[in-house]
Amino acid sequence: MQPLCEFCLITEDITAAEVVDHIKSHKGDLELFYDSLNLQSLCKHCHDSAKQMIDRGKKVVTYGVDGYPIEMG
Ligand SMILES: [Zn+2]
């Protein structure tokens, strides 16, 4: 696992990851729960903000260092 928050890294922010997040919410599905490809490291801030919106089906767009919008999630 990444020691740094993957959402923050998109904008080249270096933030220590505090939460292991399931990219697709597992909803009790053990296969998804243990699938290491379904895991990402996030800081608490990203997990509680951007990730919550993605889980609710909202589009979250950030801007990369090159100025282009990047869809997250
Ligand atoms: Zn973050």
N, CA, C, O and the ligand as a Tripos MOL2 file, in Angstrom:
@<TRIPOS>MOLECULE
protein
  293   291    74     0     0
PROTEIN
NO_CHARGES

@<TRIPOS>ATOM
      1 N           0.8340   -1.2090    0.0000 N.3       1 MET1
      2 CA          0.0000    0.0000    0.0000 C.3       1 MET1
      3 C           0.8620    1.2490    0.0000 C.2       1 MET1
      4 O           1.9760    1.2780    0.5230 O.2       1 MET1
      5 N           0.3130    2.2490   -0.5920 N.am      2 GLN2
      6 CA          0.9170    3.5670   -0.6290 C.3       2 GLN2
      7 C           0.9720    4.1920    0.7580 C.2       2 GLN2
      8 O          -0.0240    4.1510    1.4800 O.2       2 GLN2
      9 N           2.0950    4.7660    1.1510 N.am      3 PRO3
     10 CA          2.0870    5.4740    2.4420 C.3       3 PRO3
     11 C           1.4900    6.8830    2.3490 C.2       3 PRO3
     12 O           1.2650    7.5440    3.3630 O.2       3 PRO3
     13 N           1.2380    7.3270    1.1150 N.am      4 LEU4
     14 CA          0.7380    8.6930    0.9110 C.3       4 LEU4
     15 C          -0.6890    8.6690    0.3680 C.2       4 LEU4
     16 O          -1.1010    7.7110   -0.2850 O.2       4 LEU4
     17 N          -1.4250    9.7200    0.6440 N.am      5 CYS5
     18 CA         -2.8020    9.8270    0.1680 C.3       5 CYS5
     19 C          -2.8240    9.9310   -1.3600 C.2       5 CYS5
     20 O          -2.2020   10.8190   -1.9420 O.2       5 CYS5
     21 N          -3.5480    9.0140   -1.9940 N.am      6 GLU6
     22 CA         -3.5500    8.9760   -3.4590 C.3       6 GLU6
     23 C          -4.3290   10.1320   -4.0820 C.2       6 GLU6
     24 O          -4.0000   10.5680   -5.1850 O.2       6 GLU6
     25 N          -5.3460   10.6300   -3.4020 N.am      7 PHE7
     26 CA         -6.0990   11.7750   -3.9310 C.3       7 PHE7
     27 C          -5.2320   13.0320   -3.8690 C.2       7 PHE7
     28 O          -5.1960   13.8170   -4.8160 O.2       7 PHE7
     29 N          -4.5400   13.2130   -2.7530 N.am      8 CYS8
     30 CA         -3.6700   14.3870   -2.6220 C.3       8 CYS8
     31 C          -2.5390   14.3380   -3.6370 C.2       8 CYS8
     32 O          -2.1170   15.3740   -4.1500 O.2       8 CYS8
     33 N          -2.0460   13.1380   -3.9300 N.am      9 LEU9
     34 CA         -0.9310   13.0050   -4.8740 C.3       9 LEU9
     35 C          -1.3130   13.5010   -6.2730 C.2       9 LEU9
     36 O          -0.4510   13.9530   -7.0260 O.2       9 LEU9
     37 N          -2.6040   13.4180   -6.6210 N.am     10 ILE10
     38 CA         -3.0560   13.8810   -7.9360 C.3      10 ILE10
     39 C          -2.6600   15.3390   -8.1300 C.2      10 ILE10
     40 O          -2.2620   15.7490   -9.2200 O.2      10 ILE10
     41 N          -2.7730   16.1070   -7.0680 N.am     11 THR11
     42 CA         -2.3970   17.5160   -7.1580 C.3      11 THR11
     43 C          -0.9990   17.7580   -6.5710 C.2      11 THR11
     44 O          -0.6270   18.8800   -6.2280 O.2      11 THR11
     45 N          -0.2450   16.6580   -6.4710 N.am     12 GLU12
     46 CA          1.1210   16.6930   -5.9600 C.3      12 GLU12
     47 C           1.2240   17.2460   -4.5570 C.2      12 GLU12
     48 O           2.2200   17.8690   -4.1900 O.2      12 GLU12
     49 N           0.1670   17.0080   -3.7660 N.am     13 ASP13
     50 CA          0.2130   17.2960   -2.3420 C.3      13 ASP13
     51 C           0.7280   16.0500   -1.6600 C.2      13 ASP13
     52 O           0.2550   14.9450   -1.9270 O.2      13 ASP13
     53 N           1.6790   16.2210   -0.7970 N.am     14 ILE14
     54 CA          2.2170   15.0780   -0.0690 C.3      14 ILE14
     55 C           1.5390   15.0300    1.2970 C.2      14 ILE14
     56 O           1.8270   15.8340    2.1840 O.2      14 ILE14
     57 N           0.6420   14.0800    1.4390 N.am     15 THR15
     58 CA         -0.0820   13.9330    2.6970 C.3      15 THR15
     59 C          -0.0040   12.4720    3.1170 C.2      15 THR15
     60 O          -0.2500   11.5810    2.3050 O.2      15 THR15
     61 N           0.3270   12.2250    4.3490 N.am     16 ALA16
     62 CA          0.3890   10.8390    4.8280 C.3      16 ALA16
     63 C          -1.0010   10.2310    4.8210 C.2      16 ALA16
     64 O          -1.9640   10.8540    5.2690 O.2      16 ALA16
     65 N          -1.1020    9.0110    4.3090 N.am     17 ALA17
     66 CA         -2.3870    8.3160    4.3020 C.3      17 ALA17
     67 C          -2.7240    7.8590    5.7100 C.2      17 ALA17
     68 O          -1.8600    7.4030    6.4590 O.2      17 ALA17
     69 N          -3.9890    7.9880    6.0530 N.am     18 GLU18
     70 CA         -4.4250    7.5530    7.3860 C.3      18 GLU18
     71 C          -5.4920    6.4740    7.3040 C.2      18 GLU18
     72 O          -5.7740    5.7860    8.2860 O.2      18 GLU18
     73 N          -6.0820    6.3330    6.1230 N.am     19 VAL19
     74 CA         -7.2250    5.4420    5.9760 C.3      19 VAL19
     75 C          -6.9820    4.5330    4.7760 C.2      19 VAL19
     76 O          -6.5220    4.9890    3.7300 O.2      19 VAL19
     77 N          -7.2940    3.2430    4.9280 N.am     20 VAL20
     78 CA         -7.3070    2.3610    3.7660 C.3      20 VAL20
     79 C          -8.7480    2.3140    3.2830 C.2      20 VAL20
     80 O          -9.6500    1.8490    3.9800 O.2      20 VAL20
     81 N          -8.9290    2.8000    2.0920 N.am     21 ASP21
     82 CA        -10.2890    2.9570    1.5690 C.3      21 ASP21
     83 C         -10.5910    1.8840    0.5270 C.2      21 ASP21
     84 O          -9.7190    1.4910   -0.2470 O.2      21 ASP21
     85 N         -11.8170    1.4250    0.5190 N.am     22 HIS22
     86 CA        -12.2660    0.5510   -0.5600 C.3      22 HIS22
     87 C         -12.7720    1.4200   -1.7020 C.2      22 HIS22
     88 O         -13.6940    2.2150   -1.5230 O.2      22 HIS22
     89 N         -12.1750    1.2690   -2.8660 N.am     23 ILE23
     90 CA        -12.5260    2.1020   -4.0130 C.3      23 ILE23
     91 C         -14.0060    1.9080   -4.3440 C.2      23 ILE23
     92 O         -14.7680    2.8700   -4.4380 O.2      23 ILE23
     93 N         -14.3950    0.6470   -4.5170 N.am     24 LYS24
     94 CA        -15.8160    0.3350   -4.6680 C.3      24 LYS24
     95 C         -16.2910   -0.1160   -3.3130 C.2      24 LYS24
     96 O         -15.7090   -1.0300   -2.7290 O.2      24 LYS24
     97 N         -17.3360    0.5020   -2.7970 N.am     25 SER25
     98 CA        -17.7620    0.1190   -1.4550 C.3      25 SER25
     99 C         -18.1830   -1.3460   -1.4620 C.2      25 SER25
    100 O         -18.9320   -1.7910   -2.3320 O.2      25 SER25
    101 N         -17.6790   -2.0940   -0.4640 N.am     26 HIS26
    102 CA        -17.8110   -3.5570   -0.5340 C.3      26 HIS26
    103 C         -19.1920   -4.0450   -0.1220 C.2      26 HIS26
    104 O         -19.6210   -5.1300   -0.5140 O.2      26 HIS26
    105 N         -19.8870   -3.2280    0.6770 N.am     27 LYS27
    106 CA        -21.2440   -3.5730    1.1120 C.3      27 LYS27
    107 C         -21.3430   -5.0270    1.5890 C.2      27 LYS27
    108 O         -22.3080   -5.7270    1.2840 O.2      27 LYS27
    109 N         -20.3400   -5.4610    2.3360 N.am     28 GLY28
    110 CA        -20.3820   -6.8140    2.8860 C.3      28 GLY28
    111 C         -19.8890   -7.9010    1.9370 C.2      28 GLY28
    112 O         -19.8570   -9.0750    2.3060 O.2      28 GLY28
    113 N         -19.5030   -7.5220    0.7180 N.am     29 ASP29
    114 CA        -18.9870   -8.4910   -0.2530 C.3      29 ASP29
    115 C         -17.5300   -8.8080    0.0860 C.2      29 ASP29
    116 O         -16.6470   -7.9750   -0.1150 O.2      29 ASP29
    117 N         -17.2820  -10.0200    0.6040 N.am     30 LEU30
    118 CA        -15.9380  -10.3490    1.0950 C.3      30 LEU30
    119 C         -14.8950  -10.3380   -0.0200 C.2      30 LEU30
    120 O         -13.7350   -9.9950    0.2060 O.2      30 LEU30
    121 N         -15.3160  -10.7120   -1.2100 N.am     31 GLU31
    122 CA        -14.3720  -10.7340   -2.3220 C.3      31 GLU31
    123 C         -13.8500   -9.3200   -2.6120 C.2      31 GLU31
    124 O         -12.6520   -9.1180   -2.8080 O.2      31 GLU31
    125 N         -14.7550   -8.3620   -2.6340 N.am     32 LEU32
    126 CA        -14.3620   -6.9580   -2.8240 C.3      32 LEU32
    127 C         -13.5860   -6.4600   -1.6090 C.2      32 LEU32
    128 O         -12.6360   -5.6880   -1.7380 O.2      32 LEU32
    129 N         -14.0010   -6.9070   -0.4390 N.am     33 PHE33
    130 CA        -13.3740   -6.4470    0.8010 C.3      33 PHE33
    131 C         -11.8960   -6.8100    0.8300 C.2      33 PHE33
    132 O         -11.0690   -6.0050    1.2590 O.2      33 PHE33
    133 N         -11.5540   -8.0270    0.3720 N.am     34 TYR34
    134 CA        -10.1650   -8.4830    0.4360 C.3      34 TYR34
    135 C          -9.3870   -8.2460   -0.8550 C.2      34 TYR34
    136 O          -8.1980   -8.5590   -0.9180 O.2      34 TYR34
    137 N         -10.0170   -7.7120   -1.8590 N.am     35 ASP35
    138 CA         -9.3630   -7.4840   -3.1480 C.3      35 ASP35
    139 C          -8.3920   -6.3070   -3.0330 C.2      35 ASP35
    140 O          -8.8090   -5.1600   -2.8760 O.2      35 ASP35
    141 N          -7.0770   -6.6080   -3.1150 N.am     36 SER36
    142 CA         -6.1030   -5.5330   -2.9100 C.3      36 SER36
    143 C          -6.1650   -4.4950   -4.0300 C.2      36 SER36
    144 O          -5.7100   -3.3660   -3.8480 O.2      36 SER36
    145 N          -6.7240   -4.8640   -5.1880 N.am     37 LEU37
    146 CA         -6.8690   -3.8820   -6.2680 C.3      37 LEU37
    147 C          -7.9950   -2.9010   -5.9660 C.2      37 LEU37
    148 O          -8.1130   -1.8540   -6.6040 O.2      37 LEU37
    149 N          -8.8090   -3.2520   -4.9940 N.am     38 ASN38
    150 CA         -9.9250   -2.3860   -4.6250 C.3      38 ASN38
    151 C          -9.5780   -1.5030   -3.4330 C.2      38 ASN38
    152 O         -10.4550   -0.8860   -2.8300 O.2      38 ASN38
    153 N          -8.2920   -1.4490   -3.0990 N.am     39 LEU39
    154 CA         -7.8740   -0.6330   -1.9540 C.3      39 LEU39
    155 C          -7.0720    0.5730   -2.4030 C.2      39 LEU39
    156 O          -6.3150    0.5110   -3.3720 O.2      39 LEU39
    157 N          -7.2500    1.6660   -1.6860 N.am     40 GLN40
    158 CA         -6.4040    2.8320   -1.9380 C.3      40 GLN40
    159 C          -6.1500    3.5180   -0.6030 C.2      40 GLN40
    160 O          -6.9420    3.4160    0.3340 O.2      40 GLN40
    161 N          -5.0300    4.2170   -0.5420 N.am     41 SER41
    162 CA         -4.6680    4.9300    0.6750 C.3      41 SER41
    163 C          -5.1730    6.3570    0.5610 C.2      41 SER41
    164 O          -4.9610    7.0250   -0.4510 O.2      41 SER41
    165 N          -5.8340    6.8120    1.5930 N.am     42 LEU42
    166 CA         -6.3260    8.1880    1.6030 C.3      42 LEU42
    167 C          -6.0140    8.8320    2.9440 C.2      42 LEU42
    168 O          -5.8680    8.1480    3.9570 O.2      42 LEU42
    169 N          -5.9150   10.1500    2.9370 N.am     43 CYS43
    170 CA         -5.8510   10.8470    4.2170 C.3      43 CYS43
    171 C          -7.2870   10.9930    4.7170 C.2      43 CYS43
    172 O          -8.2400   10.8100    3.9590 O.2      43 CYS43
    173 N          -7.4310   11.3230    5.9890 N.am     44 LYS44
    174 CA         -8.7670   11.3770    6.5550 C.3      44 LYS44
    175 C          -9.5930   12.4490    5.8590 C.2      44 LYS44
    176 O         -10.7860   12.2610    5.6190 O.2      44 LYS44
    177 N          -8.9640   13.5680    5.5360 N.am     45 HIS45
    178 CA         -9.6950   14.6540    4.8940 C.3      45 HIS45
    179 C         -10.3110   14.2110    3.5650 C.2      45 HIS45
    180 O         -11.4980   14.4380    3.3260 O.2      45 HIS45
    181 N          -9.5090   13.5800    2.7000 N.am     46 CYS46
    182 CA        -10.0310   13.1400    1.4010 C.3      46 CYS46
    183 C         -11.0920   12.0610    1.5850 C.2      46 CYS46
    184 O         -12.0990   12.0330    0.8770 O.2      46 CYS46
    185 N         -10.8510   11.1810    2.5420 N.am     47 HIS47
    186 CA        -11.8090   10.0990    2.7780 C.3      47 HIS47
    187 C         -13.1580   10.6600    3.2210 C.2      47 HIS47
    188 O         -14.2070   10.1540    2.8220 O.2      47 HIS47
    189 N         -13.1260   11.7070    4.0450 N.am     48 ASP48
    190 CA        -14.3740   12.2540    4.5790 C.3      48 ASP48
    191 C         -15.0170   13.2700    3.6500 C.2      48 ASP48
    192 O         -16.1690   13.6470    3.8660 O.2      48 ASP48
    193 N         -14.3140   13.7200    2.6310 N.am     49 SER49
    194 CA        -14.9180   14.7070    1.7330 C.3      49 SER49
    195 C         -15.0950   14.1200    0.3350 C.2      49 SER49
    196 O         -16.1840   13.6640   -0.0110 O.2      49 SER49
    197 N         -14.0410   14.1270   -0.4630 N.am     50 ALA50
    198 CA        -14.1510   13.6660   -1.8530 C.3      50 ALA50
    199 C         -14.6990   12.2510   -1.9430 C.2      50 ALA50
    200 O         -15.5710   11.9710   -2.7650 O.2      50 ALA50
    201 N         -14.1940   11.3640   -1.1070 N.am     51 LYS51
    202 CA        -14.6050    9.9600   -1.2140 C.3      51 LYS51
    203 C         -16.0850    9.7700   -0.8770 C.2      51 LYS51
    204 O         -16.7640    8.9450   -1.4880 O.2      51 LYS51
    205 N         -16.5830   10.5390    0.1000 N.am     52 GLN52
    206 CA        -18.0070   10.4500    0.4520 C.3      52 GLN52
    207 C         -18.8820   10.8500   -0.7280 C.2      52 GLN52
    208 O         -19.9240   10.2410   -0.9710 O.2      52 GLN52
    209 N         -18.4550   11.8740   -1.4590 N.am     53 MET53
    210 CA        -19.2350   12.3260   -2.6190 C.3      53 MET53
    211 C         -19.2180   11.2690   -3.7180 C.2      53 MET53
    212 O         -20.2380   11.0150   -4.3580 O.2      53 MET53
    213 N         -18.0620   10.6590   -3.9330 N.am     54 ILE54
    214 CA        -17.9530    9.6150   -4.9540 C.3      54 ILE54
    215 C         -18.8730    8.4490   -4.5780 C.2      54 ILE54
    216 O         -19.5780    7.9050   -5.4280 O.2      54 ILE54
    217 N         -18.8580    8.0770   -3.3030 N.am     55 ASP55
    218 CA        -19.7150    6.9740   -2.8450 C.3      55 ASP55
    219 C         -21.1860    7.2960   -3.0300 C.2      55 ASP55
    220 O         -22.0040    6.3910   -3.1970 O.2      55 ASP55
    221 N         -21.5310    8.5780   -3.0020 N.am     56 ARG56
    222 CA        -22.9300    8.9460   -3.2190 C.3      56 ARG56
    223 C         -23.2290    9.1460   -4.6960 C.2      56 ARG56
    224 O         -24.3020    9.6250   -5.0640 O.2      56 ARG56
    225 N         -22.2770    8.7770   -5.5350 N.am     57 GLY57
    226 CA        -22.5160    8.8480   -6.9740 C.3      57 GLY57
    227 C         -22.2740   10.2240   -7.5680 C.2      57 GLY57
    228 O         -22.6400   10.4840   -8.7140 O.2      57 GLY57
    229 N         -21.6560   11.1100   -6.7880 N.am     58 LYS58
    230 CA        -21.3510   12.4370   -7.3190 C.3      58 LYS58
    231 C         -20.0080   12.4000   -8.0290 C.2      58 LYS58
    232 O         -19.1160   11.6200   -7.6960 O.2      58 LYS58
    233 N         -19.9020   13.2700   -9.0150 N.am     59 LYS59
    234 CA        -18.6480   13.3880   -9.7350 C.3      59 LYS59
    235 C         -17.7500   14.3540   -8.9880 C.2      59 LYS59
    236 O         -18.1750   15.4510   -8.6290 O.2      59 LYS59
    237 N         -16.5150   13.9530   -8.7520 N.am     60 VAL60
    238 CA        -15.5810   14.8510   -8.0920 C.3      60 VAL60
    239 C         -14.4470   15.1210   -9.0670 C.2      60 VAL60
    240 O         -13.7640   14.2040   -9.5260 O.2      60 VAL60
    241 N         -14.2650   16.3840   -9.3690 N.am     61 VAL61
    242 CA        -13.2380   16.7520  -10.3280 C.3      61 VAL61
    243 C         -12.2250   17.6460   -9.6270 C.2      61 VAL61
    244 O         -12.5810   18.5950   -8.9290 O.2      61 VAL61
    245 N         -10.9680   17.3220   -9.8290 N.am     62 THR62
    246 CA         -9.9320   18.1760   -9.2770 C.3      62 THR62
    247 C          -9.0670   18.6320  -10.4430 C.2      62 THR62
    248 O          -9.2280   18.1600  -11.5690 O.2      62 THR62
    249 N          -8.1680   19.5350  -10.1720 N.am     63 TYR63
    250 CA         -7.2960   20.0110  -11.2440 C.3      63 TYR63
    251 C          -5.8690   19.5670  -10.9850 C.2      63 TYR63
    252 O          -5.3010   19.8390   -9.9270 O.2      63 TYR63
    253 N          -5.3050   18.8890  -11.9490 N.am     64 GLY64
    254 CA         -3.9310   18.4240  -11.8200 C.3      64 GLY64
    255 C          -2.9570   19.5760  -11.9230 C.2      64 GLY64
    256 O          -3.3370   20.7060  -12.2300 O.2      64 GLY64
    257 N          -1.6970   19.2770  -11.6630 N.am     65 VAL65
    258 CA         -0.6730   20.3220  -11.6980 C.3      65 VAL65
    259 C          -0.5160   20.9330  -13.0860 C.2      65 VAL65
    260 O          -0.0290   22.0550  -13.2270 O.2      65 VAL65
    261 N          -0.9400   20.1760  -14.1280 N.am     66 ASP66
    262 CA         -0.8600   20.7150  -15.4890 C.3      66 ASP66
    263 C          -2.0820   21.5560  -15.8350 C.2      66 ASP66
    264 O          -2.1870   22.0670  -16.9500 O.2      66 ASP66
    265 N          -3.0190   21.7060  -14.8730 N.am     67 GLY67
    266 CA         -4.1740   22.5560  -15.1030 C.3      67 GLY67
    267 C          -5.3560   21.8420  -15.7290 C.2      67 GLY67
    268 O          -6.4170   22.4410  -15.8990 O.2      67 GLY67
    269 N          -5.1930   20.5710  -16.0750 N.am     68 TYR68
    270 CA         -6.2980   19.8240  -16.6680 C.3      68 TYR68
    271 C          -7.1580   19.2080  -15.5730 C.2      68 TYR68
    272 O          -6.6420   18.7340  -14.5610 O.2      68 TYR68
    273 N          -8.4840   19.2180  -15.7830 N.am     69 PRO69
    274 CA         -9.3510   18.5880  -14.7860 C.3      69 PRO69
    275 C          -9.1780   17.0710  -14.7820 C.2      69 PRO69
    276 O          -9.0020   16.4550  -15.8330 O.2      69 PRO69
    277 N          -9.2290   16.4890  -13.6190 N.am     70 ILE70
    278 CA         -9.0970   15.0430  -13.4590 C.3      70 ILE70
    279 C         -10.3100   14.5760  -12.6470 C.2      70 ILE70
    280 O         -10.6020   15.0940  -11.5700 O.2      70 ILE70
    281 N         -10.9930   13.5940  -13.1970 N.am     71 GLU71
    282 CA        -12.1190   13.0290  -12.4700 C.3      71 GLU71
    283 C         -11.5920   12.0220  -11.4580 C.2      71 GLU71
    284 O         -10.7780   11.1620  -11.7950 O.2      71 GLU71
    285 N         -12.0510   12.1300  -10.2310 N.am     72 MET72
    286 CA        -11.5470   11.2450   -9.1790 C.3      72 MET72
    287 C         -12.5250   10.1150   -8.9280 C.2      72 MET72
    288 O         -13.7180   10.2100   -9.2190 O.2      72 MET72
    289 N         -11.9770    9.0370   -8.3740 N.am     73 GLY73
    290 CA        -12.8370    7.9130   -7.9950 C.3      73 GLY73
    291 C         -12.8070    6.8080   -9.0060 C.2      73 GLY73
    292 O         -13.4790    5.7920   -8.8300 O.2      73 GLY73
    293 ZN         -5.7470   13.4300    0.8160 Zn       74 ZN74
@<TRIPOS>BOND
     1     1     2 1
     2     2     3 1
     3     3     4 2
     4     3     5 am
     5     5     6 1
     6     6     7 1
     7     7     8 2
     8     7     9 am
     9     9    10 1
    10    10    11 1
    11    11    12 2
    12    11    13 am
    13    13    14 1
    14    14    15 1
    15    15    16 2
    16    15    17 am
    17    17    18 1
    18    18    19 1
    19    19    20 2
    20    19    21 am
    21    21    22 1
    22    22    23 1
    23    23    24 2
    24    23    25 am
    25    25    26 1
    26    26    27 1
    27    27    28 2
    28    27    29 am
    29    29    30 1
    30    30    31 1
    31    31    32 2
    32    31    33 am
    33    33    34 1
    34    34    35 1
    35    35    36 2
    36    35    37 am
    37    37    38 1
    38    38    39 1
    39    39    40 2
    40    39    41 am
    41    41    42 1
    42    42    43 1
    43    43    44 2
    44    43    45 am
    45    45    46 1
    46    46    47 1
    47    47    48 2
    48    47    49 am
    49    49    50 1
    50    50    51 1
    51    51    52 2
    52    51    53 am
    53    53    54 1
    54    54    55 1
    55    55    56 2
    56    55    57 am
    57    57    58 1
    58    58    59 1
    59    59    60 2
    60    59    61 am
    61    61    62 1
    62    62    63 1
    63    63    64 2
    64    63    65 am
    65    65    66 1
    66    66    67 1
    67    67    68 2
    68    67    69 am
    69    69    70 1
    70    70    71 1
    71    71    72 2
    72    71    73 am
    73    73    74 1
    74    74    75 1
    75    75    76 2
    76    75    77 am
    77    77    78 1
    78    78    79 1
    79    79    80 2
    80    79    81 am
    81    81    82 1
    82    82    83 1
    83    83    84 2
    84    83    85 am
    85    85    86 1
    86    86    87 1
    87    87    88 2
    88    87    89 am
    89    89    90 1
    90    90    91 1
    91    91    92 2
    92    91    93 am
    93    93    94 1
    94    94    95 1
    95    95    96 2
    96    95    97 am
    97    97    98 1
    98    98    99 1
    99    99   100 2
   100    99   101 am
   101   101   102 1
   102   102   103 1
   103   103   104 2
   104   103   105 am
   105   105   106 1
   106   106   107 1
   107   107   108 2
   108   107   109 am
   109   109   110 1
   110   110   111 1
   111   111   112 2
   112   111   113 am
   113   113   114 1
   114   114   115 1
   115   115   116 2
   116   115   117 am
   117   117   118 1
   118   118   119 1
   119   119   120 2
   120   119   121 am
   121   121   122 1
   122   122   123 1
   123   123   124 2
   124   123   125 am
   125   125   126 1
   126   126   127 1
   127   127   128 2
   128   127   129 am
   129   129   130 1
   130   130   131 1
   131   131   132 2
   132   131   133 am
   133   133   134 1
   134   134   135 1
   135   135   136 2
   136   135   137 am
   137   137   138 1
   138   138   139 1
   139   139   140 2
   140   139   141 am
   141   141   142 1
   142   142   143 1
   143   143   144 2
   144   143   145 am
   145   145   146 1
   146   146   147 1
   147   147   148 2
   148   147   149 am
   149   149   150 1
   150   150   151 1
   151   151   152 2
   152   151   153 am
   153   153   154 1
   154   154   155 1
   155   155   156 2
   156   155   157 am
   157   157   158 1
   158   158   159 1
   159   159   160 2
   160   159   161 am
   161   161   162 1
   162   162   163 1
   163   163   164 2
   164   163   165 am
   165   165   166 1
   166   166   167 1
   167   167   168 2
   168   167   169 am
   169   169   170 1
   170   170   171 1
   171   171   172 2
   172   171   173 am
   173   173   174 1
   174   174   175 1
   175   175   176 2
   176   175   177 am
   177   177   178 1
   178   178   179 1
   179   179   180 2
   180   179   181 am
   181   181   182 1
   182   182   183 1
   183   183   184 2
   184   183   185 am
   185   185   186 1
   186   186   187 1
   187   187   188 2
   188   187   189 am
   189   189   190 1
   190   190   191 1
   191   191   192 2
   192   191   193 am
   193   193   194 1
   194   194   195 1
   195   195   196 2
   196   195   197 am
   197   197   198 1
   198   198   199 1
   199   199   200 2
   200   199   201 am
   201   201   202 1
   202   202   203 1
   203   203   204 2
   204   203   205 am
   205   205   206 1
   206   206   207 1
   207   207   208 2
   208   207   209 am
   209   209   210 1
   210   210   211 1
   211   211   212 2
   212   211   213 am
   213   213   214 1
   214   214   215 1
   215   215   216 2
   216   215   217 am
   217   217   218 1
   218   218   219 1
   219   219   220 2
   220   219   221 am
   221   221   222 1
   222   222   223 1
   223   223   224 2
   224   223   225 am
   225   225   226 1
   226   226   227 1
   227   227   228 2
   228   227   229 am
   229   229   230 1
   230   230   231 1
   231   231   232 2
   232   231   233 am
   233   233   234 1
   234   234   235 1
   235   235   236 2
   236   235   237 am
   237   237   238 1
   238   238   239 1
   239   239   240 2
   240   239   241 am
   241   241   242 1
   242   242   243 1
   243   243   244 2
   244   243   245 am
   245   245   246 1
   246   246   247 1
   247   247   248 2
   248   247   249 am
   249   249   250 1
   250   250   251 1
   251   251   252 2
   252   251   253 am
   253   253   254 1
   254   254   255 1
   255   255   256 2
   256   255   257 am
   257   257   258 1
   258   258   259 1
   259   259   260 2
   260   259   261 am
   261   261   262 1
   262   262   263 1
   263   263   264 2
   264   263   265 am
   265   265   266 1
   266   266   267 1
   267   267   268 2
   268   267   269 am
   269   269   270 1
   270   270   271 1
   271   271   272 2
   272   271   273 am
   273   273   274 1
   274   274   275 1
   275   275   276 2
   276   275   277 am
   277   277   278 1
   278   278   279 1
   279   279   280 2
   280   279   281 am
   281   281   282 1
   282   282   283 1
   283   283   284 2
   284   283   285 am
   285   285   286 1
   286   286   287 1
   287   287   288 2
   288   287   289 am
   289   289   290 1
   290   290   291 1
   291   291   292 2
@<TRIPOS>SUBSTRUCTURE
     1 MET1         2 RESIDUE 1 A MET
     2 GLN2         6 RESIDUE 1 A GLN
     3 PRO3        10 RESIDUE 1 A PRO
     4 LEU4        14 RESIDUE 1 A LEU
     5 CYS5        18 RESIDUE 1 A CYS
     6 GLU6        22 RESIDUE 1 A GLU
     7 PHE7        26 RESIDUE 1 A PHE
     8 CYS8        30 RESIDUE 1 A CYS
     9 LEU9        34 RESIDUE 1 A LEU
    10 ILE10       38 RESIDUE 1 A ILE
    11 THR11       42 RESIDUE 1 A THR
    12 GLU12       46 RESIDUE 1 A GLU
    13 ASP13       50 RESIDUE 1 A ASP
    14 ILE14       54 RESIDUE 1 A ILE
    15 THR15       58 RESIDUE 1 A THR
    16 ALA16       62 RESIDUE 1 A ALA
    17 ALA17       66 RESIDUE 1 A ALA
    18 GLU18       70 RESIDUE 1 A GLU
    19 VAL19       74 RESIDUE 1 A VAL
    20 VAL20       78 RESIDUE 1 A VAL
    21 ASP21       82 RESIDUE 1 A ASP
    22 HIS22       86 RESIDUE 1 A HIS
    23 ILE23       90 RESIDUE 1 A ILE
    24 LYS24       94 RESIDUE 1 A LYS
    25 SER25       98 RESIDUE 1 A SER
    26 HIS26      102 RESIDUE 1 A HIS
    27 LYS27      106 RESIDUE 1 A LYS
    28 GLY28      110 RESIDUE 1 A GLY
    29 ASP29      114 RESIDUE 1 A ASP
    30 LEU30      118 RESIDUE 1 A LEU
    31 GLU31      122 RESIDUE 1 A GLU
    32 LEU32      126 RESIDUE 1 A LEU
    33 PHE33      130 RESIDUE 1 A PHE
    34 TYR34      134 RESIDUE 1 A TYR
    35 ASP35      138 RESIDUE 1 A ASP
    36 SER36      142 RESIDUE 1 A SER
    37 LEU37      146 RESIDUE 1 A LEU
    38 ASN38      150 RESIDUE 1 A ASN
    39 LEU39      154 RESIDUE 1 A LEU
    40 GLN40      158 RESIDUE 1 A GLN
    41 SER41      162 RESIDUE 1 A SER
    42 LEU42      166 RESIDUE 1 A LEU
    43 CYS43      170 RESIDUE 1 A CYS
    44 LYS44      174 RESIDUE 1 A LYS
    45 HIS45      178 RESIDUE 1 A HIS
    46 CYS46      182 RESIDUE 1 A CYS
    47 HIS47      186 RESIDUE 1 A HIS
    48 ASP48      190 RESIDUE 1 A ASP
    49 SER49      194 RESIDUE 1 A SER
    50 ALA50      198 RESIDUE 1 A ALA
    51 LYS51      202 RESIDUE 1 A LYS
    52 GLN52      206 RESIDUE 1 A GLN
    53 MET53      210 RESIDUE 1 A MET
    54 ILE54      214 RESIDUE 1 A ILE
    55 ASP55      218 RESIDUE 1 A ASP
    56 ARG56      222 RESIDUE 1 A ARG
    57 GLY57      226 RESIDUE 1 A GLY
    58 LYS58      230 RESIDUE 1 A LYS
    59 LYS59      234 RESIDUE 1 A LYS
    60 VAL60      238 RESIDUE 1 A VAL
    61 VAL61      242 RESIDUE 1 A VAL
    62 THR62      246 RESIDUE 1 A THR
    63 TYR63      250 RESIDUE 1 A TYR
    64 GLY64      254 RESIDUE 1 A GLY
    65 VAL65      258 RESIDUE 1 A VAL
    66 ASP66      262 RESIDUE 1 A ASP
    67 GLY67      266 RESIDUE 1 A GLY
    68 TYR68      270 RESIDUE 1 A TYR
    69 PRO69      274 RESIDUE 1 A PRO
    70 ILE70      278 RESIDUE 1 A ILE
    71 GLU71      282 RESIDUE 1 A GLU
    72 MET72      286 RESIDUE 1 A MET
    73 GLY73      290 RESIDUE 1 A GLY
    74 ZN74       293 GROUP 0 **** ****
